Amino acid sequence: MTNAVWDPSQPILEIENLSISFFTRMREIPAVMDFSCKVMAGEAMGLVGESGCGKSTVALGVMRDLGKNGQIVAGSIKFKGRDLVTMGEEELRHLRGSEIAMIYQEPMASLNPAMKIGAQLIEVPMIHQGMARAEALALARQIVADVRLPDPDRILNAFPHQLSGGQQQRIVIAMALMSKPALLILDEPTTALDVTVEAGIVDLVKDLGHKYGTSMLFISHNLGLIMDVCDRLCVMYSGEAVETGAVAQVFDDMRHPYTQALFRSIPLPGADKNARPLISIPGNFPLPHERPNGCNFGPRCDYFQAGRCDAGDVAMADVPKGDRHASRCVKWDEVDWTAAPKARVVKEKAPIGKVVLQMADLKKYYEVSGGAFGGGHAKVVKANETLSFEAHEGETLAIVGESGCGKSTFAKVLMGLETATSGTITLFDEQVQSTPIQRRRVDTVSSVQMVFQNPFDTLNPSMTVGRQIIRALEVFHIGTSDTERSDRMLELLDLVKLPRAFAERMPRQLSGGQKQRVGIARAFAGGAKVVVADEPVSALDVSVQAAVTDLLMDIQRQNKTTLLFISHDLSIVRYLSDRVLVMYLGHVVEMGSTDQVFQPPYHPYTEALLSAVPVADTKVIRKRIVLEGDIPSAMNPPPGCPFQTRCRWKSQVAGGLCDTTMPPVQTLTGGHQIKCHLGADVLAKMDPVITFAAE
């Protein structure tokens, strides 16, 4: 094939009418159908949609990496004018890694655990460009510095396991940039990372895109991230592009019911669990071989019209006055897109009752051996330091902070999976800090239950849904006969809004959101009064998140449950919680009502956390404060204030107090607590992180 000179005014990537299927022994499964999009030189295009919509399949199609049973059955993928679909293996091998690079969701899957970072980086230009080793090493050092990693020489000489998750992801980005590709595909590159690390990675990707002139295809289910990174976006649903256009246009003047439904199910500023609850998308995503006639979104759409929306395939229609704005909807120009939603139901605010849980000066230390074989001095990991708070009946208390701050450790101590080093936990007038779960009374165990992050890992794959809930009832001695327990199990399925027929289903037959509902039903089997929800919706799609959080709130109103909601997603925290507790390196650094914590005065760490949260609203102006570095090790915490190594306000405190002295807890107006050396006068002058642009 001759290499024609590519005209930079033409799209760098042009996908036209692409259809991709996977072939199994039973049937052909159409994963992507009639998909088209264009990415211009230097442009960042976002691909958005729920799990299973075909985003990653499109990316793998561009890379021509669909595995043995995946096949492009129609359409073309042109890169710089050359069709990748008809290209031979040798040409593809030359393009991959040199002109087109891909960054995956899980950084460790892209790194060889047995090779040092430097050796992995220099392989790329040595293989693709025949570069000399010394020149490749110099380039690797420069790009490691470009991705803002400290001490490049140490990093190049380290193994992957010696780096944090955020550092590993930066190395994967560095690896992708080693050949200065023209197109960079990023598949959910920040999903597994903390929000503060995510903010740094997003800024980095944007800056590097501008520096190297790289075009990007950015895949995400997070609309806020898409707004931060991309110029244009393409919304996908069930294998099809349903709306495409400039980011601001699609966000503010959406013209497809699915795009509208997505925005109604995410907690933007102003959402309120009682006055303005989120609206989840009704029904379920269609399986690829069970798609409806006509519009794929038809069965879940508020504007569906029989005989018209299901009459035949719906083509993309151009929206006038838009920048290449198009919608796959037959009624896009008839719907009143500014009308208030009909489905929203205003809820009663649950009354907050008496104190049911009290922690006082709780500490949890772990002892680890100092040497590889148990020799040397033992070291202490200070996971929780003097935690003090109380939680009330019917209250949602959110616990937020980065990975490694001690959120999950405190949950384990409360559950009895660990015992406290010192301090007290009073649960319904009983002290439980030193009682492991095996020695706790059955009624104590049943009263405190946990909903875990990943519903896939918490269910027994070989037991039916009904049997798993009945098993929990047996453990908690609820019901005197099989019939009673079976009836109670069906009531629990009603509680979590699952059809009773699901009792006979196996976990593999359920979606992620349905599995999480089974986990919640099991947690409430013993009549739990305190529920610890550890990142319960972070593994779920946004529309499913809305349904599950709404469900938790309904159960709380009905049962007066106390909900301890552990999360790093401050958008959902703002929406759900009554009070917020912010943790950093084992310490509570701020505590107050949700309104107090989300507006100044802030603890400097809370300020940075809030500024890192992407908000999918074009009217929101966010102050950017990107935290440098990672949380210090709990085995070797810094002296003085635990946050002083990353604090931008440190210079405001005289006499080096932050470096030497643990800050006191200041109690401000309305019981708002901040653990900081900054004076109340300085805290009072803080600017809000999130403001709204004037109309």
Secondary structure, DSSP 4 states (H G I P E B T S, - for coil): ---PPP-TTS-SEEEEEEEEEEE-SS-EEEEEEEEEEEE-TT-EEEEE--TTSSHHHHHHHHTT---SSEEEEEEEEEETTEESTT--HHHHHHHBTTTEEEE-S-HHHHS-TTS-HHHHHHHHHHHHH---HHHHHHHHHHHHHHTT-S-HHHHHTS-GGGS-HHHHHHHHHHHHHTT--SEEEEESTTTTS-HHHHHHHHHHHHHHHHHHT-EEEEEES-HHHHHHH-SEEEEEETTEEEEEEEHHHHHHS--SHHHHHHHHTS--TT-BTTTB---PPPS-PPPGGGPPSS-TTGGG-TT--TTTTTSSPPPPEEPTTSSS-EE--TTTTTS-TTSPPSS----PPPPP-SEEEEEEEEEEEEEE-SSTTS-S--EEEEEEEEEEEEEETT-EEEEE--TTSSHHHHHHHHHTSS--SEEEEEETTEE-TT--GGGS-HHHHHHEEEE-S-HHHHS-TTS-HHHHHHHHHHHTT--SSHHHHHHHHHHHHHHTT--GGGGG--GGGS-HHHHHHHHHHHHTTT--SEEEEESTTTTS-HHHHHHHHHHHHHHHHHHT-EEEEEES-HHHHHHH-SEEEEEETTEEEEEEEHHHHTSSS--HHHHHHHHHS----TTEEE---PPPS-PPPTTSPPSSSTTTTT-SSGGGSGGGHHHHSPPPEEE-GGG-EEE-SS-HHHHHTPPPSEEE---
